[in-house]
Amino acid sequence: MNKDYAKWKQKHYSKNYNERLGQHFVCDFIHQPWPELFYEDDDKIADEMIREWLTAHHYYVTMPRKIN
């Protein structure tokens, strides 16, 4: 598992953001629309989608650069 992603996700939950997990990820890292993840209400499904995206884009250890 990507340790940086685990840290980012823990920070998301510890800071009690008013965003869904997928919404937060899209706003931080995705440079194009991804409505399926952005609007996903189930954090388990969003987590799986994020992990698949990280793997597909070769982010095994690090995270992509934040866009904001």
VENTAWO-V445342 format. One record per backbone hydrogen bond with DSSP energy under -1.0 kcal/mol. CO is the residue of the C=O (numbers start at 1). NH is the residue of the N-H. Records with the same first field share a line. If there is no record, write none. Layout:
CO = NH / NH
//
This chain:
2 = 6
3 = 7
4 = 8
5 = 9
6 = 10
7 = 11
8 = 12
9 = 13
10 = 14
11 = 15
12 = 17
20 = 24
21 = 25
22 = 26
23 = 27
24 = 28
25 = 29
26 = 30
28 = 67
34 = 38
35 = 39
37 = 40
42 = 46
43 = 47
44 = 48
45 = 49
46 = 50
47 = 51
48 = 52
49 = 53
50 = 54
51 = 55
52 = 56
53 = 57
54 = 59
55 = 58
58 = 60
61 = 4
//
